[in-house]
Amino acid sequence: MTGMTTNALLLLMGVGVLYFGAEWLVRGATRLAGALGVSPMVIGLTVVSMGTSAPELVVCLVAALGGNSDLAMGNVMGSNLANIGLILGVTAMVRPLEVAGRVITREIPVMVAVTLLLFPLVWDGSLDRPDGLILLVVLALYLLFINRAAGEETDAVKGEFDVYDEKATPDAKTIAGSLALVLGGSIGLVLGGRAIVMSAEFIAASFGVPDLVIGLTLVAVGTSLPELATALVAAMRKEADIAVGNIIGSNVFNIAAILGITATVTPIRVVPNVVREELPAVLFLSLLAFPVTRSAHRVRRWEGAVLLAVYLALGAWLFRY
């Protein structure tokens, strides 16, 4: 078996392990939060969004600690592009998505603001520890904001999030089982993330493709699979608030949590292409979410097709290297 075949299989295995690791982590964390009395809506908007962003976090940490900042940054930029263009686009094409007013007036503006905040932080060519701490402060404020806003939602919106109501009792057995799932999922994420980084670096070197481009495309799509699965399942259940909220929330977490944690652990080098092209592309798609969701307060099939087409066009443009 050739090295390319071995690493291609390793990449696929890594994506699979990441997916199941994220599933176990989300299931355990959801059950644990429910046992501790956290509302289903807060669980859906925070625990699930953070859990589905866990693959990107692990891949970024493994890549950055290994000295491959380009792969780490490319993964976050590519994941944010995929969340809006690929995942929101494909999900809307499968089933048109009703969009709550709060998504348009509150959550998308937060996503755009966090994206804009990244520009001055990376302008000097790096994300160092002070920058990471700034992002973590933003993350903390965002979590407080979500927790307060969740109490103001209508009963209809809150009802959609009952899917996350585990009705778990806070006994020792439940807590131990939940922690075991969280631990098992975390181990799976670490192993899967390491496999993806190793195989991606080999494939990039073999084809002479920059690590940044591999992170933007192959790795980003692989680590975005949990968001895609969550959004599709929610859409098929007619739980549009979960589908759209998870996508928007994941983009905020990708920047504030993943880059914040990674930069705090180890500084990240940011190449000029990120400032000139990748980050503006993410901002463009984030801004495009405004008119798409605002029209009739829903994302229709043709609008989903537009998002997907723009994503593919941006991908081809960024891949031109």
JONOR-V391712 format. One record per run of one state. SS is the DSSP state (2 for helix, 1 for strand, 0 for the rest). FROM is the first residue (numbers start at 0). LEN is the number of residues. Records with the same first field share a line. If there is no record, write none. Layout:
# JONOR-V391712
SS=FROM-LEN, FROM-LEN
This chain:
# JONOR-V391712
0=0-2, 35-4, 52-1, 65-3, 94-2, 98-2, 122-3, 127-1, 150-4, 164-7, 207-3, 223-1, 236-3, 265-2, 269-2, 299-1, 318-3
2=2-33, 39-13, 53-12, 68-26, 100-22, 128-22, 154-10, 171-36, 210-13, 224-12, 239-26, 271-26, 300-18
1=96-2, 125-2, 267-2, 297-2
